[in-house]
Amino acid sequence: MESSKDYTVRICRKETISAALPSQEHWLSLSNLDLLLPPLDVGVFFIYTKPQLESSSSTFASLVKVLKTSLAKSLVTYYPFAGEVVSNSMGEPELLCNNRGVEFIEAFADVEIAELDFHNADQTFEGKLLPNKMGGALTVQATEMKCGGMVLGCTFDHRVADAYSFNMFLVGVGRRASQMGVMVDGRKRLGLAMDAYFGNVLSCLYEYVDAGKKDLKEIAEIVNGLIVAAAREEHFRALVDCVEVRRPKAVGSRFYLEEGLSVLVSSGRGFPATEVEFGWGKALFGSGLVDWVEVRRPEAVGPRLYLEEGLSVVVSSGRGFPAREVEFGWEKALFGSYYFSWKENYVMPMMGGRGDGDWVVYANLSRKIVKIIEDDSNGFFKPLTVDYLEIK
């Protein structure tokens, strides 16, 4: 089925969604690594078909209501998304956490999902199903389709969050309760008992946290309580005994085995970023890169990739993209993808979502390069169509 119909989107309503609980206005400085990024907005969208079982809770209006409520509650924890990036006295960008809120747009598109051209993302999604962010750190648009389905589009400031962090936020909007895990190293606590064994001795404790009811101090107290309880020899000896009595049955922490949003807190303090070298000198990434930015502040700096013209490609992993996990009471998303309108140099492979091992590759490249890839791949790369997505 060929899908290339042009269409229009009508904006029905705009409003601002702020965090459900007020917070004190404050500033957050961007890290030196964030200062390397130019002002860059990133888009992400999810496709939902019309629910098969219709009810009062499956209408577009009811879904929008759930979305707004969940967004307001999630912004209590993810409050930076309710702020805005502004310039400080030195001219550097900083995040003002003032709970200005997130612009929420309700829209209607006079086209069916089956008529969308997924292969040409620029023509199909940019500025239509993906909103143009006019201010703040995040804009959300829910668009009702002619067929009764919905497209949820978000545009956020890349300096505020990377893709992984925004994934966590999206899943958190759909699920109020988050699972927070803390990793504790027990090898030293077991002493000589572990000398004959190779590998790590880790205990991952977790706690369910209602993101809408806990402030940062309360969450810190929960983390401290988990660590105090686990950082004892008795805890790890009991853990070893637990595994022993169940051998040879495979066992594991529920943190790894259960579905749901999980946040793992682990220290990377000993990561030898500048010690791994093979005669080329020490790696710049790590403290060296941070220092390189520091000595040049407040001068705006960035990788040549962002500043110079010419052929260059950024490849980013979308392996953890939660296309099937962002749901609000409707069916699971049929398809989802990130979208980058900035320069023709971005590639992101993502799991296809069908569970058959296929991958979907988002490529923001010149038409000439895309044609070469498609013509010379011997069928390995194929245009994404509604037939592949089984949209009827």
N, C-alpha and C positions, 0 to 999 in steps of 0.2 A: 504493500500500500504506500503510495507516495503522499507525503504530508508536507505541504509547502504553502498552505493557505495564509494569506495576510489577514490580519485581524486588528481590532481596536480594543482597548481596555478603558473602561469608564470607572473613574474614582467615585465611590459612593460616600465614603466618610473617612475623615482623618481625625485622630485624637492622640493625646499623649498619655502613655502609661508610665506611671512612676512606681517606685518601690512601695509595697504595702505598708511598710513601717518606715518612719522618718529616720534619718541619720544626720549626724553633724557634718556640715560642709568642711571638706579638707582637700588638700592637694596631694597627688601622688606623682613623684618624679619618674620619668621613663628611664629604664636602664640604659646603659651605654650601648648595648646591643640593639635596643629598640630605636635609639637615635640614628642607627645606620639606615633605617627604613625611610623612604620618602613618604609623604602623605598618600596613602594607598588604600582604597576601599576594596573589599573582597565580597563577592556574592555567593550565596548558597541557596539552593531551592529543593523542594520536595514535591512530588506528584502524588496526589491521593485520588483514587477513583471513588465514585459514588457508592456508599455502603449498600450492600445487597439487601439487608434487612432495614427497612425504613421505620423510623420512630421519631418521636418528638426530640430525642437527644441526638439524632443523626442529621439534622438539618444544618445548613451552612451557618445560620444565625446562632444555633446552639453551640456549634464548634467554635465560632469566633468568641463567644462568651467565655468558654472554657480556656481558650488561648489567652485572652486578656487577664483572666484571674490567675492562671498559672504563671504568666509573665510577671505580673506584679509581685507575686510571692517569690519567684526566683530572683528578682532584682534585689531582694533584701540581702541575699548572700552574694550574688554577682553584681554588686552595686556599681562597679566601674562602668558597666554598660549603660547605666542611667546617667552618666556624666558626659563630659565633653573635653576634647583636647584643645587647649588654648596656649598662647605663648606667655612665658614668664617674663620677668624684667630683663633677662639676658637674651630674649628672643628665641629661647629653646621651647619646644613643645612639652607641656605637662598636662596631666590628666586632672581636671577639676571635678571632684566627686561632689556634685551639688544636687543630685536627684532631679535633674531637669527632665528626666524621663526619656522614654523611647517612643518615637513616632510610630503609630500603628495605623495602617491604611487598609480599608476594606474596598474591594474592587470587584468588577464583573467583566469577564472577557467573552466576546461574542464568537467563540470558537470552542470546539470540542477538543478534549485531550488527544483523541485519535487523529486530529488534523494538525497537530503541532509538528514542526520540523526539528527534531532533536539533534540532527547532525549539524545544522546551522544555528548554533547557540546565540550568536550575535543578533541575528535577525529575529529569533523567536523569543528570547528571554530578556535581553538587555533593555532597561527602561520600560518594559511592559509588565512582565511577571516578576522581574527583579526590580525593586524600587531604587530610585536615585536618592542617595542619602544627602539631604540638604544641611544637616547639622547634627550635633550629638555624636555618640559613638556607635549607635545602632538604629536601623530602621527596619520594621517588619511589615510585610504586605501579605494579606490573605486574599486570594482572588478566586471567586466562584466562577467555574467554567460552565459553558452552555450545556454540557452533558450532565451537570450536577456534581462533578468532581471539584477538586480544589488544588490550587498550587500555592504553597507557602514559600515566600521568598524573603530572604534577609540580606541586608548589606551592612557590613561593619567595618570599622577602622582597624586596619591591620596592625597599627602601632599599639592598640589596646590589647589585642589578643591574637594568638596564632590559631591555626586551624584546629589543633588538638584541644586547646582551651575552649574554643567556641563549640566544638563537638560536645564537650562536657556540659556547657551551658544549655545547648539545645536539648540534650537528653534530660537535664535537670528540670527544664520547663515542663516536660511531659510527665515527670515523676517527682513528686514533692519530697519523698524521702530518699536520701542519698546514703550509700554504704561507704564509710570511711575506714580505710585500713592503715595500720601502722606496722612497719617492718622493724623487727628487733633482731640483732645479731647475737646468737647464743654460743658461738664456738668458744670464745674466750671464757665465758661463764661456766662452761663444762670442763675446762682445764685439760688435764692429762687424759681424761676419758675419751677425747676426740683425736688423740695423736695418731691412732692407727687408721683413721678414716680420712677420705679425701672429699672435698666439697664444702658447701655452706651449711650452716645450721641456723635456719631462720624461722622465726615465729611471726606469723601475720595475724594480728588481732584486729577485729573490726567492730564497728559500732554503727547502728542506724541513726542517722541524724535528720531531724526535720529541718530542712534548710530555711523554712520560713519563720522558725521560732528560736533560732540560736544566733547569738552575735559572735564576733570573733573571739572575745574573751572566753565565752562558754565553750566554744569549739577547742580552744587551746587547752582548757582545763580537761576536756575529755581526752585529748591526745596525751597529755601528761599522765592522766590516770591509767591509760592503757600501757604506757611505757613503764611506769612504776610497777605495775602488776606483773609485767613480763620480764623485766630486767633482773631476774633472780635465777640462781642455779636450780632451785626447786621446780620452777616453771618448766625449764627445758628438760629436766630429768623426767618429769611427768609426761612431757610431749614425746620423748623418746620411748617411754614405756607404752604410750598410747599406740604408737606405730608398731612396736614389737609384738603386742598381743594380737594385732590384726594381720601380720605377715602370713602369707605372701600377697594378701589382698592389697590392691593399690588404694592408698588413701591420700587425702589432700585437704587443704584449708577450704572452707566454704567460700572464702573470698575469691578463690580461683574457679570454683565449680559452679557457683550460682549466677544467674542472670541479674542484671541491674547495674546502675551507675556506681562505679567503685573508684575511689580516689586513694592511691597508694602513696604514703609518705615515707621516703627513704633518703638517707643522706648520701650525697655524692661528694662529700668533703675531700675524700682521699683520691678522687679521680685524677690520674696522672696525665692530664692533657698536655702539659709542656715537657713531659719526660719521655714520651714515645717519639724517638727520632732515629733516623737511619743515615745520618751523614748530611742531610739537607738543612740541618738546624732545627731548632725547637718549633713546635706548632704555634702558629700565631693565635689560633682559636683558643679561648680560655682567658686567663688573666691578661695575656699579652694583647689580645684584641680589645679588651676592656680598657687597658691602659692607653692603647693607641688612640682610642676615641677621647679619652679623658684629657690628654695633653693638647688636643685640638679644640676643645670646647671653648666658647660656644659656636665655633665655626661649624657649619653644616658639612658633614662628611658622609660618605657612603661608598659601597663597592662600585667599581667601574661598570659593573653589569647594569646598575640603575642609572648611571650618569652618562654613558657613552653610547653612541649609535653603533650599529653593526650587529652581526649575527651572534646571538648568545641565547642560551636556553637554561631555564631553571626547571629542574625536575624535583617534584615534591611527592612524598608518599601519601596516598589516600587510603592505605590499607585499613586504617581504623575508622574510616568514615561510617557513621552510624545510620546509614540510609534506612534501615528497617527498624530502628529503635526510637525514632522520633515520632510518637503517636499521641493522640489526644482523645481517644475514645472512638475514632473512626477505624477503618481498616488500616493496616500497616502501609507505609509509603510504598508505592509501586516502584518509584525510582527517585534518586536524588543525586545531586552533583554540585561541586563547587564551580564558581565562575569567576574568571579574572579578565577584566576588560583592559587592563594596563599592559601596553606593549605586546608585540607578537613574539613572546619568548617563554611561554609557560606550559608545562606538561605535568599532569597529575594522573597517575593510574589509580583506579579504585576498584574494589570488588564489585562484580556485576549485580549482586543482590538476589540472583535467582537460585543460588546455592549449587550451581553446576560447575563451578571452577572458572567460569569466564570472568574476564576483567573488562571494565569500561575505562577508556583513556580520554580524559579531557585534554585537548591540545589547543592552545591559543597560539597558532603559528600562521605564517603567511600561507596564502592559498597555494603558492607554488610548491612549498615544502610539503604541505598536506597531500597534494596530488602525487608527488613523488613517493611518499610513504605508502599511500593507498595502492598505487600502480605497481610498486616493486615489492610488496609484502607477500605476494602469492596467496592472497586471501586471508592472511593472518589478521590484518586490520580491515574491518568493514564499517561502513557508515552505520551509526546507531539509528534504527528505525522503530516505528510503532509496532511493526510485525515482530521484531526481535523482543520487544518488551511485552508482546502479547496483549496489546491494547485494542479493544474493539469498540 
